[in-house]
Each structure stands twice: as C-alpha cells, then as structure tokens.
Amino acid sequence: MLTEMPNKTTRTDETIGEHIARAGVSRRDFLMFCTKLMAAAPIGLGLTQHANASQVARETAKARRLPVIWLHFQDCTGCTETLLRTSNPDLGELILHLISLDYHETLMAAAGTAAEDALRTSMTQNAGKYVLVVEGSIPRKDGGIYMKIAGRPAISVLEETAAQAAAVIAIGSCASWGGVASADPNPTGAVGVGAIVTGKPIVNIPGCPPNPYTLLGTVLQYARTGSLPALDAEGRPRFAYDRDIHQHCPRRAHFDAGRFAREFGDEGHRQGWCLYHLGCKGPETHAGCSTRHFNEMPDVWPIGIGAPCIGCTEQKLAFRVPLFHVIPIHDAKPGELYAPVQWPQGKWSAPSAGVAGLAAGALLGAGYAASRKFSKTPGDDSAPGAATGNKAPGAEADNQAEKPE
Ligand code: SF4
C-alpha cells in the first residue's frame, strides 16, 4: 500500500535525495539499490554508463522525484508484483520513495470517488510532467465495452490520461502489444498502448513480467536528464533488450555439446541440460533474464528452474507460438557448425605472428624436454601416452553427443 496518501499535494520540485533524507532511508540501502541498477544496466543507460555506485547515487539523488500515474487494464498485476517483490523489504519500500506514485489502483489506500479524485488531482497539478505507466492490454472491440473503469471504457481513460503525460511507458507484454489477452481468438480485441496512443514518446518494456530495474532505470534517467534511453525497433530500451537469452544462458554449454532434455523429468532434464527440444525460445528472445534474475535471488527465472523460455519479450513468440513448440534458430548454431576461431580481421599481423611463433617454439621445446624426461624407454621420442593411444576422459561421449536438427 502506498506510504503517502495519493491526494496530498505532490512536491514536484523535491529531489530524490531530499525525499529519502526526509523519509529516513539509509545511505546503505540507497547505495545497494544503485549497485543493483548498475548491474541491471551496465551499458547503454546514461545514468549508469562509466559510473560507480557512488556516482550513480549522487546523480540519482539530484533527480526530481517524478510523478507517476499507473493505470491497470486487462492484466494479472504481475508487473506490479515484480516491482515490489524484492527479497529485501527495505529495497521494495525504497522504490516507492524514488518515484511519486500518485495513482495506482491496486496499491493505493483510496478507492472509488477518492481514488478518481487522486487521479484528477495529479493530472491537473502535473499536466505535461508526469510519466504514465500502463499495465495490461486495452480492449478495443465493440467500442471497448469489455472493460470499464468508473463507468468509462478503458480506451477513453487511456486516451485522456496519455494526452497530458510527458511520456508513456507500457510495462509488460500485455501493455506492449496485447499479451495473453490478445491470444487467438482475441475475444476483446486486446491491443497494446502503441495501437491507441499517438503523438507521445512510448517506451515498451515487455516481459511477463519484465525486470523491474528496466522500468526504474528508464524512469530515473528521464527524471535526471529529461531524455529516454535509446530504443530498438520494437520500442524497447536497448540497454535491457540488446542480447538474446541464448547468448548468456547457463545451459549454453550443453546446447553446444548436443546435450538436450527430451522430456520433462527425464535424465537430461534432471542433469540441467539444454531445454531447446522442450520448446525453449531463448535463441530468438531478446531479454536480460539470463543475467538479471528475479526477486534478487540467484537462478530465479524460468530456465533457472527448469522451464523453457516462452519468448515473452517478443511480439511474435509468446501467446502466438505454442509453449512447447520447437522453433527454428536463426543466429545461434550448434558448435559443429561454427566457423573456426579466427583473427578478427582474418589475417595475422607481423608482430603478433612473431610473438606467437616464439610462444609456439617455447612450447614445442618444453614438450620435447618433458617427453624425454618422462619416457620409460631409452631413445623413445614420443610424448607420454602417445604409444598407448590414450584419449581424454569423456572423448567418446562427446563424439556421440546429439545436435539439434
Ligand atoms: S536453447 Fe534455451 S535452454 Fe538451451 S542454451 Fe539456449 S536459451 Fe538456454
């Protein structure tokens, strides 16, 4: 529940530093938050780029506490849950101090007319300055009658609230492009924010749910600099969606070695092998889940607990392609199809060739000396083990490993 009554006058000139000092937030908690923000956005976010935790804290403290209006439409409230579900309760509380969350139907104490008054008050006092966060898809079919708030279709509430906003953030896959409610046959005609709102900067933060630090990083950068982070073609912040899950998946070594789970609960699944044949969409899904886990706990993310990635950050995958359907891979290929490791420019430079030659010569010399030392037969020049044809442990097994079709 909100720690401040939402219909109190919001001091839009108050900085985050002033507010957290007044609220008694410890510097340790604040620094911990800034460290986590740096880990979530190591590159691509102006606030954290080339900075250490103290610098991020200093810059964040200078930022104005942005008024945020948060609307709920056709959703499960999972995005709100992920924002507040931290393993450290003080951190969850701190998040509410960083932004001025003026209206949020599922968190605010007010209800009914009082809640509607809070919305109007914030819109009037902060016209053109507030950030509108939308959670959930918007039903558009039959004039939008499938969802009403205070007697008005959700689509009208969105249009009116967005018209006065400085920027709009669509949080979650539903608000980004329809999500689960838009799955075929899409009975309510559910769409994302971008299909309704025009003429405003819109940031999509898809995920089911997305990582909360992506939202906080975006909002805090906007509060500090007045600019939004760079976006990709799908309107997602590049700092959080620039790589696919497969690139940093902890099961990637099993994929490359051809070790796959074939059924839930089989030996491969129990061994923690790759989930590609169980329908994992990681190779085609851009998100940071493999390195930024949820609830701030190690391995708390789908693949970490043995469930294949469903591609929830991709418009064309989640809720469009069946969960366990195996998809073709475009970029990542199994190990045996990789090009050989090469010099970046495809050629050797003279100095590096010289250094490599010296190193190779030294190694050959050392190898020869070792073979002489360890050989049991006088005059035997072969390296140890060569005569018996010994192989590295597991060499047979590796050769038999299967590759995805
Ligand atoms: S296919 Fe999925 S489980 Fe396998 S390595 Fe890629 S992302 Fe990880």
Boltz pocket constraint, residues with backbone or C-beta under 6 A from the ligand:
constraints:
  - pocket:
      binder: B
      contacts: [[A, 245], [A, 246], [A, 249], [A, 250], [A, 251], [A, 252], [A, 253], [A, 255], [A, 273], [A, 274], [A, 275], [A, 276], [A, 280], [A, 281], [A, 282], [A, 283], [A, 303], [A, 309]]
      max_distance: 6.0
